Amino acid sequence: MSFAYRAGTLHAEQVPLEDIARTHGTPCYVYSRAAIERAYDAYATALAGRDALLCYSVKSNSNLAVLDVLARKGAGFDIVSGGELARVQAAGGDPGKTMFSGVGKSEAEIARAIEAGILCLNLESEAELERVAAVAASLGRRAPVAFRVNPDVDAKTHPYISTGLKQNKFGIAQEDAERLYRRAASLSALEVVGIGCHIGSQLTEAAPLIEAAKRIAALADRIEQAGIPLAHIDVGGGIGIRYRDEALPPVGEIVGAIAGALAGRRESLIMDPGRSIVGNAGLLLTRVEYVKPGSVKNFLVVDAAMNDLLRPALYGAWHEVRSVRQPSPGAGGVVYDVVGPVCESADCLAKDRALSAQTGDLLAIMSAGAYGMAMSSNYNSRPRPAEVLVDAGAARLVRERESVDGLFALERRLD
């Protein structure tokens, strides 16, 4: 295991978390390179022998070191902004293995992607189709495009991370797809290369993904029968991780089932995993500032907050909390809410946890490698945490802690 107790202390691979806190301070995100690579390899093994590409979803964790690890493994990337494209390039990723998704691409972002030699622009509206064609024509280039089609499959996940229903903002409706593909194929500035979908995030069963793949494949057949060949089918990502007690089949089993639903097809298969690559490969290390008992609730006030890890406040998400010093056998602890210093009642990282803790103790908020640092902010003028990547016995600082001066370095007082 990448995070385990050794001699009574929680380690990241071979490095004690106490050493990381001593060197780099808290709060601090800590990632395991071995865990990232294992998660990637589970996908690669399941897809071995088939024409397939894994495009890691950059939005889940966009640290350059994480992207570098995955680029070295041969990953492609799925991006949703020009900034993410710049990150992929800075990390040594290949734009030719990168897909650009998202509903609101600007003209400047589209131009930069085309000039970089992007694998594919995933179109999500008729208006975007016309914009991409106009930008490509102005550059004297052909833009490779696919449509993200909304298959109207219920992913059975949190409504904030469900993306494949008719009421969601993403993608085009199935009933519009054939007309829009004909329009795209008629434009000389566009090269139609594929079709895709994405139904949601933190999916814990294969059935919705298989159903979506089947619907997209049936639509691909109709488009190709109309004389528009497709090079790839992108089935999206969204496979979940175990945060608490989720009953999840192995990733390889889910991937194998999806690939089986598309068996015998000539198009290459693309998948866009994010959370399932990095989620359980990271934790947020924090220190107890105060123990605050109360008549109704007991609180552990820690130095991490909702600006560092937004998921609990945003989704009501559950993260396991571990004491870095292993509790004695049979120690029941006291039931606490783990809260941060931010001036919001929602600033609660964990509710009703039995912990043995006192001021100065270190806690590890587990499964924080995805949508942790990537969604962090400077709310309450709080500098964002440092990030550390552990590789066996070496802990490397891969993002410095922000400074207070840096918070307003781009601002100006009135003259």
Secondary structure, DSSP 4 states (H G I P E B T S, - for coil): --EEEETTEEEETTEEHHHHHHHH-SSEEEEEHHHHHHHHHHHHHHTTTS-EEEEEEGGG---HHHHHHHHHTT-EEEESSHHHHHHHHHTT--GGGEEE--S---HHHHHHHHHHT-SEEEE-SHHHHHHHHHHHHHHT--EEEEEEEE------S-GGGB-SSTTSSSSEEHHHHHHHHHHHHH-TTEEEEEEE---BSSB--SHHHHHHHHHHHHHHHHHHHTT---SEEE----B---SSS-----HHHHHHHHHHHTTT-SSEEEE---HHHHGGGEEEEEEEEEEE--SS--EEEES--TTT--HHHHH-----EEESBPPPTT---EEEEEE-SSSSTT-EEEEEEEE---TT-EEEE-S-SSSSGGG---GGGPPPPEEEEEETTEEEEEEPPPPHHHHTTT-----
